[in-house]
């Protein structure tokens, strides 16, 4: 079974120190993953087969550097199941927090309008 993960995220945070901005630049450069990083925001998008939790490890390091951030990283997981499922990540107190989600479908007959 192949699993494709699509990550999209946007975070805002307090203005980064030059040291922290350089550290984040190094983290993303070492991973070979592109990101739109500014002094108060980070925008990220990636799709593929994630090996060894590379994106999660990267964002755990990002969380340690940022401390706190507004926004979230959303991951859609397509693993050949009928409906995709999701993981949502936030950054609080230097930690990456996870919330899982599933699509719930209910059938309903629509009356004539």
Secondary structure, 3 states (H helix, E strand, C coil): CCCEEEEEEEEECCCCCHHHHHHHHHHHHHHCCCCEECCCEEEEEEEECCCCCHHHHHHHHHHHHHCCCEEEEEEEEECCCCCCEEEEEEEECCEEEEEEEECCCCCCCCCCC
